[in-house]
Amino acid sequence: MKKRFEAISLFSGLGGLDLGIERAGFRILAQVDNDPFCIETLRKNWKKTVIEDRDVSEVKGSSLLRKIKRSRGKVDLIVGGPSCQPFSRSNEGKRKGTKDARGLMIFEFARLVKEIKPKSFIMENVAGLLSSNKGRDFNQLLNFYNSINYDIKYKVLNAADYGVAQKRKRLFLIGFRKKTKFEFPRPTHGTGKDLKQFVSVREVIGDLDDHLVHDGGKSIGGKHGHLVNKIPPGMNYIFYTREYSKKQVLFGDRSKFWTFLLKLDPNEPSTTIQAQPWNSVGPFHWNNRRLTLKEIKRIQGIPDNHFVSGIKGQGSEYGSPAWQQVGNAVPPKLAEVVAKEVLRTLKNSK
């Protein structure tokens, strides 16, 4: 009888990683999260999975194994994306890494790897983890996995290189209980020879466009929303700096984050979707309006019919708990290509 490869998901969120590893061929036995909106999302979409509504730091490996009726060392894969905010470069100046309690969650993930002893694991986080606290945080994590004899591979991957309509860079840390010849998947999309063209944002959300040119002052609002009207697609606040024009200089050169007043180029992949945007933070639609929840789901590659909790009423999508879940998610297609390589390695190691 053909073996079914099985996985446990930690820090599950809305299940972006989980959608990807399922497509790759894994069966999810359990999911863990403590956000009430994420729990509702998971329960609506995974009705037969053991769902733990608890902080990962409170979960014991032995208890979780009992609930899924598996023994230590028998689970094929653990996946998860621990809190990334303490490592994100977008929090420069406030980036404390493991000096922030949320940053310690990378070690809670590692603790459960030790307690459950899976054959492999996939941990996802922002690329900033590599440089957090001058690299000490990441080196400490690598030393822990070395102490429990896991063979570690890691690499920063860009979702756009694998057919996602979004330039989203993420660090993938892969571990195996045995020495392996694991290799990260090669890009399938890009500008090089034998690569497919990048998937443009128009390709995934063009059919959702109302084809109206909006007034950013009304559709985006805030102090700067109206400025989006004149910004060309693919450009941001730099349009109003000396670097670009001397006629209407409103901001200092390189004085803001790249996403400030950023407008999508419909013929290119989107930039990273923000989980917690504020009024002037894009990307905004090329027709001078905010994106909708359905549009950012498409840009992330999350199916339209995937239920996401946290919408209270019409017009309340932007910045809502549902928006945050989508913005925090791993694009399923990116998770899928990584998980397929992990699965191939597990099969070959047998």
N, C-alpha and C positions, 0 to 999 in steps of 0.2 A: 504494500500500500504506500502511495506517495506521501512523504512527510509534509506536513503543513508547518511552515516556519511561523513562530509566534513572537509577539512583542508586547512590551509594557511601555506606556507613554506617561512621562512626568512633565509637569508644567504645561499641560495639554492645550490651554487656551481654547480657541474655537476649533482646533484640530487640523491646522494646516499641514503640520508634519505628518499627522496620522492619515490624512487623505492620501498623501504621497506614498507612505510606506505600504498602505493597503494596495494601491495601484501597482506597486512594485512586487507584491506577492506575499506580504506578511499579514497575519491575522492579529488584531489587537485584542489582548485579553483584559487589560485594565488601563484606565486613564485617571490621572490625579491632577486636581486643581482646587483652589480654595476661593476663587472669585465667583460670586453667586450668578453673575450673568454668563460666565464661561460654563459653569455647571449646567445651567439651563440649556445652553447651546449644545453641550455634549450629550445630554440626556435626550434631546429631541432627535439628534442625528445618529447616535449609537445606542440603540435600545437594548442590545444584548451584551453590552460590555460592562464589566465591573467598574463603577465610577466612584472614586474616593473624593469626597468633598472635604478635603483637609489640606493644611499647609504641608508641603513636602517634607519640611523639617520634623513634622510630627509622625511621619509614616515610617514604620519599621519594615524592613525587607521580609522578615519571617512572617509577619502578619499579612502582608500583601500576597505572599506566595501561598499562604493557606487559603485566602479568599479565591484565588484563581486555580487552586488545587494543582500546584506545580512544586517541584523540589528545587532546592538551590543548585544552580549550575545547569538547569535544564531549559531555561528561557533563552531564546535565540538572540533577542535584541531588546535593548532599552533605548528609547529616544526621548529627547526633551530639549527645550530652549529656556534655561534659567533666566531670571531677570537680567535684562541687558542695559537698563538705564544707567547704572553706575559706571559702565564701561564705554558708553556712547560718546563719541567726539562732539555730538550736538549738545552735550552737557559740559563742554569745555569750561573750566573754571569751577565747576561743581562735580567734576568727575572724580569720585573718591574710590572707585573700584571696590576691593574687598574691605575697605574701611567703612563702607556703607553696608548695613545689614543685608540689604538686597543682593549685594555683590557676593555675599557668602553662600548664596544658593548654588553656585557652581560646585561647591564642596559638598552640599547636601545631595546633589545629583551623584557625585563621585562616591559618597558614602553608600548610597543605595546600590551602586554598581558593585561595590565591595560585598555588601550583604546578600545581594541576589545572585551575583557572579554569572551574569549573562555571557553568552558566547561572543557577543559584540555589543557595541553601543554607538549611538550617534548623538552628539551634543552640538547644538547650534547656538551661536551668539553673534554679536556685532564684532567687526574686525578690530575695534578699539580694545578688546580684551587682550590682544597681543602686546599692546604698549602700556596698558594700565599699570600705574605705579612703577613706571620705568621697566616694565616687563616682569616685575617680581611676582605679580598675581598669577600670570600664566605659567611661569616657571615652577611656582609652588604646586600648581595643579598637575603639571607634567610629572613632577617628582612624586606626587601621591600615586598616580597611575603606575609609575615605574615601580613603586614599593609593593604594589599588589600584582605586578607581573603582567600588565596589559601592554600589548604592542600598539603604539599610538601613531596615527597619521593625522595631519591637519593641513588645511588650505582655505584661503579666502576665495569664494566663488561668487560670480556675478550672475544673478538670475537671468538677465537678458541674453547671456551666452548659451542658454539652454531653452530658448523659445518662450520665455516669459516677457510680456510687454512692459517690463519695468527694470530699470538699472538699479538693482538692489544687491549690494555686496554683503555677504554673510560668511562668518567663520564656521567651518565644519570640523569638529574634532571627532575622529573615528578611532575606536579601540577594539582590539580583538584579544581573546584569551590565549590564542596561539600566535606564533610568528606567522605572518602572512605576506603575500605579494600584492596586497591591495593597491590599486591605482585609482585616483579620482577620475571621474568621467571627463572626457575631452569635450570642449565646446562644440556645439552643433550649429550655432548661429554667430554671425559676425561679418567682418569685411574681408577675411582671408579666403584663400583658395579652398574650394570644396565645402565651404560653409554656407548655410542658408542665410538669407537676409534677416536682420533683426525683425522681430514682430513689432509693428508700430502700434501706438495706442489707438489710432483710428480703426485698425483692424479688429480690436476687441470691444470698443465702446462706440464706434461710429453709428451703429444702428439705434443707439439710445439717445442720440443728439436731437434736441428740439429744433435745431437749425435756425435759432434766433440769436442775434448779436445782442448780448445783454449790456446793461450799464453796471459796471463793477461797483459803483457807489451804492446801488440798491441790492444787487445780488450777492455781493461779498461784504459790503458794509465796513464799519470801522473807520479809523482815521485815514487809511491809505487805500481802501478798496477801489476808489475811483481812478487811481493811477494805473490800474491794470488795463484800462481801456486802450491806452496808447502803446503799451508794451507789445512788441512783436512776439509771435509764437516762438517758444524756445528760449526766450530771454527773461530776465528778472529785473530787480531794482537797479542794476547797472545801467539800464537805459536812462536813468535819471542821475548819472554821475559824470564827472569830467572825463572819465575814462572813455565814455561813449559820446557824450554831447556837451557842448558848452552853453547851450541855449536855456536848458531847464535843469539846473543842478540842485537836487534836493537832498542828496546823500553823499557822504564821503566815499572815496574809492575804497572798495573792499571792506566796507564798514558793517556789513550785515552778513547773515548766513545766506548761502546760495539759494535756499528755498524762499527767501523773502520776496514776495510779489512775483514768484516764478509762474510762468504761463507755459502750458504744454505745447510742444510741437507735435501736431497730429501725425506727422510722418516719421516720428522717432519713438522709441520706447519711453515710457514715463520715467521720471525720477522717483526716488523712494517715497512711497505713501507714508505720511506722518500719522502716528497713532494718536498724538495729542496736539493737533495744530491750534494755532490761534489765528485771529482775524486776518493777518497779512501773510501767513505762511501757506505756500502752495505745496504741490502744484495745483494750479487752477485750470479750468477748461479753456481751450483756445477761444471760446466765445464769451469770455469775460464773466464766468460764474464759477461757483464752487462745484466740485464733483459731487455726485450722489453716491449713496451707499452701494447701490447696484453697480455703479461704474468702478468704484475702487475694488469691489469684489472681482470684477472682470479683470482689472489690471493685475490683481494678485493671482488670478487664475483659480479663484474659488467658485464652484458651481453656483448658478443662479438659485437653484433649489436647496442650497445648504442653508438651513435656518440659522439666524444669528440673533440672539437675545439682546434686548436693551434699547428698543425703539418705543417711545411712549406715544408718539403721534406724528402726523404728517408735518414735515418741515423741521423735525427734531433730530435728523440723522447726524449732522455735522458735529463732531466732538462727543457724540453719545457713547455709551458703553459698547454699543454694537460697532461703531466706527473704530473705537480703540482696539477691539478684538481683531477686526480685519487688518488694521494698520500694524498690529503686533505679529500677525501670522507669518509663517514661513510659506512662500509660494509652493503649493502642492507639487507642481511640475519639477521644481528644483529638488524638493525632498525625494521625489520619485526617482530621478536619475541617480542620486547619491545612494538611495536604498537598493536600487537594482544592482549596483556594483558591490554593495555590502552582501547582498544575497548571493551573488555570483561567487564571491570570495568564500562565504560559508559553505556553499555547495562543493567548491573545489577543495576546501580544506578537509572534507570528509574522505 
